[in-house]
Amino acid sequence: MRKSFFCETLETTMHFLPDCVKYCCTYAEGVGLKIQDFNQFNSKLVISEKNKYIKQFSKGIIPKHVKAVFYIKKNHLLM
């Protein structure tokens, strides 16, 4: 049995803040991408970085700075 995680907030949310884009509900500690200059905003990079976190969750890996988030659901997959 393989363990994986799912967070609906991570998969469906993006918060645009003055210096970054956050992918989840924990603004201060949550996962995101620091952006130095929004004039050079690259949507493909933002989506690519977000997908890295989603992939980590699906592999059963939760980055240490999001472990306290309440919206994470555990999935058990038979393999």
MOPAC internal coordinates of N, CA, C and O (Angstrom, degrees):
PM7 1SCF
backbone

  N    0.0000 0     0.00 0     0.00 0    0    0    0
  C    1.4465 1     0.00 0     0.00 0    1    0    0
  C    1.5349 1   108.85 1     0.00 0    2    1    0
  O    1.2310 1   120.96 1   -47.61 1    3    2    1
  N    1.3239 1   115.78 1   132.39 1    3    2    1
  C    1.4603 1   121.19 1  -179.47 1    5    3    2
  C    1.5229 1   108.95 1  -108.36 1    6    5    3
  O    1.2310 1   120.89 1   -42.87 1    7    6    5
  N    1.2943 1   115.91 1   137.13 1    7    6    5
  C    1.4576 1   122.50 1  -179.07 1    9    7    6
  C    1.5220 1   109.32 1   -93.56 1   10    9    7
  O    1.2310 1   120.68 1   -41.16 1   11   10    9
  N    1.3368 1   116.31 1   138.84 1   11   10    9
  C    1.4584 1   120.54 1   172.67 1   13   11   10
  C    1.5243 1   108.34 1  -143.04 1   14   13   11
  O    1.2310 1   120.83 1   -13.47 1   15   14   13
  N    1.3102 1   116.01 1   166.53 1   15   14   13
  C    1.4574 1   120.68 1  -179.49 1   17   15   14
  C    1.5190 1   109.69 1  -127.83 1   18   17   15
  O    1.2310 1   121.51 1   -22.76 1   19   18   17
  N    1.3078 1   114.71 1   157.24 1   19   18   17
  C    1.4557 1   122.45 1   179.99 1   21   19   18
  C    1.5163 1   108.46 1  -140.29 1   22   21   19
  O    1.2310 1   120.43 1   -44.40 1   23   22   21
  N    1.3202 1   116.79 1   135.60 1   23   22   21
  C    1.4569 1   121.19 1   175.34 1   25   23   22
  C    1.5270 1   107.56 1  -133.15 1   26   25   23
  O    1.2310 1   120.98 1   -71.28 1   27   26   25
  N    1.3266 1   115.73 1   108.72 1   27   26   25
  C    1.4576 1   119.95 1  -178.55 1   29   27   26
  C    1.5273 1   111.54 1   -59.50 1   30   29   27
  O    1.2310 1   120.42 1   142.26 1   31   30   29
  N    1.3287 1   116.80 1   -37.74 1   31   30   29
  C    1.4590 1   120.46 1   179.47 1   33   31   30
  C    1.5269 1   111.04 1   -62.08 1   34   33   31
  O    1.2310 1   120.41 1   135.21 1   35   34   33
  N    1.3223 1   116.82 1   -44.79 1   35   34   33
  C    1.4591 1   120.97 1   178.53 1   37   35   34
  C    1.5247 1   110.89 1   -60.86 1   38   37   35
  O    1.2310 1   120.32 1   139.08 1   39   38   37
  N    1.3234 1   117.00 1   -40.92 1   39   38   37
  C    1.4567 1   120.24 1  -175.21 1   41   39   38
  C    1.5236 1   113.91 1   -78.93 1   42   41   39
  O    1.2310 1   119.78 1   160.16 1   43   42   41
  N    1.3352 1   118.03 1   -19.84 1   43   42   41
  C    1.4660 1   119.24 1  -173.15 1   45   43   42
  C    1.5294 1   114.52 1  -119.79 1   46   45   43
  O    1.2310 1   119.67 1  -178.83 1   47   46   45
  N    1.3308 1   118.24 1     1.17 1   47   46   45
  C    1.4599 1   120.33 1  -171.54 1   49   47   46
  C    1.5200 1   112.13 1  -122.86 1   50   49   47
  O    1.2310 1   121.03 1   -34.30 1   51   50   49
  N    1.3256 1   115.63 1   145.70 1   51   50   49
  C    1.4609 1   122.99 1   167.98 1   53   51   50
  C    1.5163 1   106.96 1  -144.34 1   54   53   51
  O    1.2310 1   120.62 1   -51.63 1   55   54   53
  N    1.3256 1   116.42 1   128.37 1   55   54   53
  C    1.4596 1   122.36 1   178.62 1   57   55   54
  C    1.5282 1   107.72 1  -112.56 1   58   57   55
  O    1.2310 1   120.60 1   -57.33 1   59   58   57
  N    1.3249 1   116.46 1   122.67 1   59   58   57
  C    1.4611 1   121.25 1   179.05 1   61   59   58
  C    1.5191 1   108.34 1   -94.90 1   62   61   59
  O    1.2310 1   121.02 1   -68.05 1   63   62   61
  N    1.3201 1   115.66 1   111.95 1   63   62   61
  C    1.4546 1   123.22 1   179.82 1   65   63   62
  C    1.5303 1   108.48 1  -108.35 1   66   65   63
  O    1.2310 1   119.36 1   -10.32 1   67   66   65
  N    1.3212 1   118.83 1   169.68 1   67   66   65
  C    1.4765 1   120.32 1  -175.96 1   69   67   66
  C    1.5281 1   115.40 1   -56.48 1   70   69   67
  O    1.2310 1   120.02 1   149.22 1   71   70   69
  N    1.3395 1   117.57 1   -30.78 1   71   70   69
  C    1.4629 1   118.97 1  -176.06 1   73   71   70
  C    1.5202 1   114.27 1  -124.59 1   74   73   71
  O    1.2310 1   120.21 1  -172.18 1   75   74   73
  N    1.3269 1   117.19 1     7.82 1   75   74   73
  C    1.4535 1   118.62 1  -177.00 1   77   75   74
  C    1.5278 1   111.62 1  -166.12 1   78   77   75
  O    1.2310 1   122.10 1    -7.59 1   79   78   77
  N    1.3214 1   113.59 1   172.41 1   79   78   77
  C    1.4594 1   121.87 1   170.69 1   81   79   78
  C    1.5161 1   105.45 1  -118.06 1   82   81   79
  O    1.2310 1   120.18 1   -55.61 1   83   82   81
  N    1.3285 1   117.26 1   124.39 1   83   82   81
  C    1.4661 1   121.54 1   177.68 1   85   83   82
  C    1.5205 1   108.50 1  -103.50 1   86   85   83
  O    1.2310 1   120.84 1   -36.62 1   87   86   85
  N    1.3252 1   116.00 1   143.38 1   87   86   85
  C    1.4540 1   121.50 1  -175.65 1   89   87   86
  C    1.5211 1   113.19 1  -102.20 1   90   89   87
  O    1.2310 1   119.98 1   178.38 1   91   90   89
  N    1.3067 1   117.64 1    -1.62 1   91   90   89
  C    1.4574 1   117.89 1  -178.82 1   93   91   90
  C    1.5183 1   110.14 1  -144.65 1   94   93   91
  O    1.2310 1   120.85 1     3.23 1   95   94   93
  N    1.3022 1   115.97 1  -176.77 1   95   94   93
  C    1.4614 1   121.76 1  -169.32 1   97   95   94
  C    1.5166 1   114.00 1   -80.45 1   98   97   95
  O    1.2310 1   119.16 1   167.64 1   99   98   97
  N    1.3111 1   119.20 1   -12.36 1   99   98   97
  C    1.4589 1   120.60 1  -178.29 1  101   99   98
  C    1.5223 1   109.45 1   -95.07 1  102  101   99
  O    1.2310 1   120.62 1   -93.95 1  103  102  101
  N    1.3141 1   116.41 1    86.05 1  103  102  101
  C    1.4603 1   121.96 1  -173.10 1  105  103  102
  C    1.5240 1   113.38 1   -53.37 1  106  105  103
  O    1.2310 1   120.13 1   131.33 1  107  106  105
  N    1.3193 1   117.35 1   -48.67 1  107  106  105
  C    1.4610 1   120.28 1  -174.22 1  109  107  106
  C    1.5234 1   112.22 1   -69.60 1  110  109  107
  O    1.2310 1   120.57 1   136.58 1  111  110  109
  N    1.3178 1   116.52 1   -43.42 1  111  110  109
  C    1.4580 1   121.06 1  -173.93 1  113  111  110
  C    1.5198 1   113.74 1  -108.09 1  114  113  111
  O    1.2310 1   120.10 1   168.74 1  115  114  113
  N    1.3051 1   117.41 1   -11.26 1  115  114  113
  C    1.4619 1   120.95 1  -171.69 1  117  115  114
  C    1.5101 1   114.32 1   -68.77 1  118  117  115
  O    1.2310 1   121.79 1   -10.84 1  119  118  117
  N    1.3063 1   114.18 1   169.16 1  119  118  117
  C    1.4490 1   121.04 1  -178.89 1  121  119  118
  C    1.5165 1   109.98 1   -75.64 1  122  121  119
  O    1.2310 1   121.17 1   -35.66 1  123  122  121
  N    1.3116 1   115.36 1   144.34 1  123  122  121
  C    1.4521 1   119.55 1  -179.27 1  125  123  122
  C    1.5060 1   111.55 1  -174.50 1  126  125  123
  O    1.2310 1   121.52 1     6.54 1  127  126  125
  N    1.3066 1   114.70 1  -173.46 1  127  126  125
  C    1.4539 1   121.83 1  -178.80 1  129  127  126
  C    1.5187 1   108.64 1  -128.45 1  130  129  127
  O    1.2310 1   120.53 1   -57.12 1  131  130  129
  N    1.3351 1   116.59 1   122.88 1  131  130  129
  C    1.4584 1   122.69 1   177.94 1  133  131  130
  C    1.5230 1   108.43 1   -73.44 1  134  133  131
  O    1.2310 1   120.55 1   -47.90 1  135  134  133
  N    1.3113 1   116.56 1   132.10 1  135  134  133
  C    1.4594 1   121.00 1   179.44 1  137  135  134
  C    1.5227 1   108.04 1  -123.82 1  138  137  135
  O    1.2310 1   121.16 1   -60.89 1  139  138  137
  N    1.3239 1   115.39 1   119.11 1  139  138  137
  C    1.4630 1   120.87 1  -177.74 1  141  139  138
  C    1.5290 1   112.00 1   -74.93 1  142  141  139
  O    1.2310 1   120.87 1   143.12 1  143  142  141
  N    1.3385 1   115.94 1   -36.88 1  143  142  141
  C    1.4590 1   119.77 1  -174.85 1  145  143  142
  C    1.5237 1   109.31 1  -143.79 1  146  145  143
  O    1.2310 1   120.75 1   -70.78 1  147  146  145
  N    1.3264 1   116.18 1   109.22 1  147  146  145
  C    1.4573 1   119.62 1  -178.82 1  149  147  146
  C    1.5340 1   112.08 1   -67.87 1  150  149  147
  O    1.2310 1   119.53 1   166.73 1  151  150  149
  N    1.3212 1   118.50 1   -13.27 1  151  150  149
  C    1.4616 1   120.32 1   174.06 1  153  151  150
  C    1.5209 1   111.36 1   -68.09 1  154  153  151
  O    1.2310 1   120.86 1   159.81 1  155  154  153
  N    1.3364 1   115.96 1   -20.19 1  155  154  153
  C    1.4595 1   121.18 1   178.11 1  157  155  154
  C    1.5222 1   110.81 1  -110.15 1  158  157  155
  O    1.2310 1   120.75 1  -151.12 1  159  158  157
  N    1.3149 1   116.18 1    28.88 1  159  158  157
  C    1.4601 1   122.86 1  -177.88 1  161  159  158
  C    1.5233 1   110.63 1   -58.45 1  162  161  159
  O    1.2310 1   120.78 1   -47.18 1  163  162  161
  N    1.3246 1   116.12 1   132.82 1  163  162  161
  C    1.4581 1   121.96 1  -178.79 1  165  163  162
  C    1.5283 1   108.12 1  -123.00 1  166  165  163
  O    1.2310 1   120.38 1   -78.56 1  167  166  165
  N    1.3176 1   116.87 1   101.44 1  167  166  165
  C    1.4678 1   120.52 1  -175.72 1  169  167  166
  C    1.5251 1   112.11 1   -63.57 1  170  169  167
  O    1.2310 1   119.59 1   146.74 1  171  170  169
  N    1.3256 1   118.38 1   -33.26 1  171  170  169
  C    1.4690 1   120.70 1   179.11 1  173  171  170
  C    1.5233 1   111.00 1   -64.92 1  174  173  171
  O    1.2310 1   120.28 1   140.89 1  175  174  173
  N    1.3265 1   117.07 1   -39.11 1  175  174  173
  C    1.4608 1   121.02 1   177.76 1  177  175  174
  C    1.5329 1   110.49 1   -65.63 1  178  177  175
  O    1.2310 1   120.49 1   136.41 1  179  178  177
  N    1.3204 1   116.66 1   -43.59 1  179  178  177
  C    1.4682 1   121.02 1   179.97 1  181  179  178
  C    1.5230 1   110.42 1   -60.12 1  182  181  179
  O    1.2310 1   120.14 1   133.68 1  183  182  181
  N    1.3126 1   117.33 1   -46.32 1  183  182  181
  C    1.4644 1   121.46 1  -179.43 1  185  183  182
  C    1.5248 1   110.85 1   -68.21 1  186  185  183
  O    1.2310 1   120.17 1   139.75 1  187  186  185
  N    1.3197 1   117.28 1   -40.25 1  187  186  185
  C    1.4615 1   121.35 1   178.16 1  189  187  186
  C    1.5275 1   111.43 1   -60.48 1  190  189  187
  O    1.2310 1   120.64 1   134.88 1  191  190  189
  N    1.3339 1   116.39 1   -45.12 1  191  190  189
  C    1.4651 1   120.56 1   179.28 1  193  191  190
  C    1.5361 1   110.61 1   -64.54 1  194  193  191
  O    1.2310 1   120.36 1   139.41 1  195  194  193
  N    1.3155 1   116.92 1   -40.59 1  195  194  193
  C    1.4645 1   120.48 1   178.24 1  197  195  194
  C    1.5297 1   110.26 1   -61.89 1  198  197  195
  O    1.2310 1   120.28 1   137.20 1  199  198  197
  N    1.3170 1   117.06 1   -42.80 1  199  198  197
  C    1.4602 1   120.92 1   179.89 1  201  199  198
  C    1.5235 1   112.59 1   -63.78 1  202  201  199
  O    1.2310 1   119.87 1   151.36 1  203  202  201
  N    1.3420 1   117.85 1   -28.64 1  203  202  201
  C    1.4725 1   120.28 1   175.58 1  205  203  202
  C    1.5259 1   110.52 1   -61.14 1  206  205  203
  O    1.2310 1   120.34 1   137.48 1  207  206  205
  N    1.3437 1   116.95 1   -42.52 1  207  206  205
  C    1.4583 1   120.64 1   178.90 1  209  207  206
  C    1.5227 1   110.81 1   -67.14 1  210  209  207
  O    1.2310 1   120.18 1   138.44 1  211  210  209
  N    1.3075 1   117.27 1   -41.56 1  211  210  209
  C    1.4687 1   120.86 1   179.13 1  213  211  210
  C    1.5249 1   109.93 1   -61.46 1  214  213  211
  O    1.2310 1   120.25 1   139.39 1  215  214  213
  N    1.3359 1   117.12 1   -40.61 1  215  214  213
  C    1.4666 1   121.62 1   177.87 1  217  215  214
  C    1.5256 1   111.32 1   -63.98 1  218  217  215
  O    1.2310 1   120.39 1   138.26 1  219  218  217
  N    1.3424 1   116.86 1   -41.74 1  219  218  217
  C    1.4651 1   120.33 1   177.96 1  221  219  218
  C    1.5275 1   109.90 1   -58.94 1  222  221  219
  O    1.2310 1   120.18 1   134.17 1  223  222  221
  N    1.3109 1   117.27 1   -45.83 1  223  222  221
  C    1.4665 1   121.49 1   179.02 1  225  223  222
  C    1.5190 1   110.38 1   -59.37 1  226  225  223
  O    1.2310 1   120.18 1   135.68 1  227  226  225
  N    1.3354 1   117.26 1   -44.32 1  227  226  225
  C    1.4661 1   120.06 1  -177.65 1  229  227  226
  C    1.5230 1   111.88 1   -66.69 1  230  229  227
  O    1.2310 1   120.20 1   158.47 1  231  230  229
  N    1.3398 1   117.23 1   -21.53 1  231  230  229
  C    1.4683 1   121.65 1   177.18 1  233  231  230
  C    1.5254 1   112.21 1   -91.29 1  234  233  231
  O    1.2310 1   120.36 1  -176.39 1  235  234  233
  N    1.3322 1   116.92 1     3.61 1  235  234  233
  C    1.4644 1   120.40 1   178.99 1  237  235  234
  C    1.5103 1   113.80 1    87.09 1  238  237  235
  O    1.2310 1   119.92 1  -167.10 1  239  238  237
  N    1.3192 1   117.75 1    12.90 1  239  238  237
  C    1.4641 1   122.60 1  -178.88 1  241  239  238
  C    1.5229 1   109.09 1  -105.94 1  242  241  239
  O    1.2310 1   120.69 1   -53.88 1  243  242  241
  N    1.3264 1   116.29 1   126.12 1  243  242  241
  C    1.4604 1   121.21 1   175.27 1  245  243  242
  C    1.5275 1   107.23 1  -115.46 1  246  245  243
  O    1.2310 1   119.78 1   -60.69 1  247  246  245
  N    1.3295 1   118.02 1   119.31 1  247  246  245
  C    1.4664 1   119.72 1   176.78 1  249  247  246
  C    1.5272 1   110.60 1   -55.86 1  250  249  247
  O    1.2310 1   120.03 1   -38.48 1  251  250  249
  N    1.3185 1   117.54 1   141.52 1  251  250  249
  C    1.4683 1   120.97 1  -172.06 1  253  251  250
  C    1.5232 1   113.28 1   -58.63 1  254  253  251
  O    1.2310 1   119.01 1   150.53 1  255  254  253
  N    1.3217 1   119.49 1   -29.47 1  255  254  253
  C    1.4552 1   120.34 1  -177.56 1  257  255  254
  C    1.5267 1   113.69 1   -81.38 1  258  257  255
  O    1.2310 1   119.48 1  -176.78 1  259  258  257
  N    1.3356 1   118.59 1     3.22 1  259  258  257
  C    1.4663 1   119.74 1   174.94 1  261  259  258
  C    1.5255 1   112.45 1  -122.41 1  262  261  259
  O    1.2310 1   119.42 1  -169.47 1  263  262  261
  N    1.3039 1   118.72 1    10.53 1  263  262  261
  C    1.4621 1   121.19 1  -176.85 1  265  263  262
  C    1.5179 1   113.50 1   -65.05 1  266  265  263
  O    1.2310 1   119.18 1   156.59 1  267  266  265
  N    1.3085 1   119.17 1   -23.41 1  267  266  265
  C    1.4628 1   120.82 1  -177.49 1  269  267  266
  C    1.5211 1   112.77 1   -88.81 1  270  269  267
  O    1.2310 1   119.93 1  -178.86 1  271  270  269
  N    1.3066 1   117.75 1     1.14 1  271  270  269
  C    1.4641 1   120.82 1  -178.38 1  273  271  270
  C    1.5255 1   109.86 1   -70.32 1  274  273  271
  O    1.2310 1   120.64 1   -43.34 1  275  274  273
  N    1.3165 1   116.38 1   136.66 1  275  274  273
  C    1.4637 1   121.98 1  -174.29 1  277  275  274
  C    1.5232 1   113.99 1   -84.44 1  278  277  275
  O    1.2310 1   119.46 1   167.73 1  279  278  277
  N    1.3103 1   118.64 1   -12.27 1  279  278  277
  C    1.4641 1   120.79 1  -172.79 1  281  279  278
  C    1.5139 1   114.15 1   -93.73 1  282  281  279
  O    1.2310 1   119.67 1  -174.99 1  283  282  281
  N    1.3212 1   118.23 1     5.01 1  283  282  281
  C    1.4582 1   121.50 1  -179.46 1  285  283  282
  C    1.5227 1   109.60 1   -78.96 1  286  285  283
  O    1.2310 1   121.13 1   -48.81 1  287  286  285
  N    1.3062 1   115.43 1   131.19 1  287  286  285
  C    1.4656 1   121.55 1   177.91 1  289  287  286
  C    1.5144 1   108.57 1  -113.65 1  290  289  287
  O    1.2310 1   120.82 1   -38.40 1  291  290  289
  N    1.3327 1   116.04 1   141.60 1  291  290  289
  C    1.4506 1   121.47 1   179.83 1  293  291  290
  C    1.5156 1   108.73 1   -94.80 1  294  293  291
  O    1.2310 1   120.60 1   -46.70 1  295  294  293
  N    1.3210 1   116.46 1   133.30 1  295  294  293
  C    1.4671 1   122.96 1   174.76 1  297  295  294
  C    1.5143 1   107.59 1  -114.32 1  298  297  295
  O    1.2310 1   120.48 1   -35.74 1  299  298  297
  N    1.3110 1   116.69 1   144.26 1  299  298  297
  C    1.4611 1   121.28 1   172.33 1  301  299  298
  C    1.5065 1   107.59 1  -116.43 1  302  301  299
  O    1.2310 1   120.96 1   -58.96 1  303  302  301
  N    1.2994 1   115.78 1   121.04 1  303  302  301
  C    1.4688 1   120.96 1  -179.23 1  305  303  302
  C    1.5117 1   109.03 1  -110.81 1  306  305  303
  O    1.2310 1   120.40 1   -44.92 1  307  306  305
  N    1.2981 1   116.84 1   135.08 1  307  306  305
  C    1.4696 1   120.68 1   175.01 1  309  307  306
  C    1.5098 1   108.63 1   -81.93 1  310  309  307
  O    1.2310 1   120.92 1   -49.94 1  311  310  309
  N    1.3246 1   115.84 1   130.06 1  311  310  309
  C    1.4692 1   120.00 1   177.56 1  313  311  310
  C    1.4858 1   109.60 1  -146.35 1  314  313  311
  O    1.2310 1   120.10 1   180.00 1  315  314  313

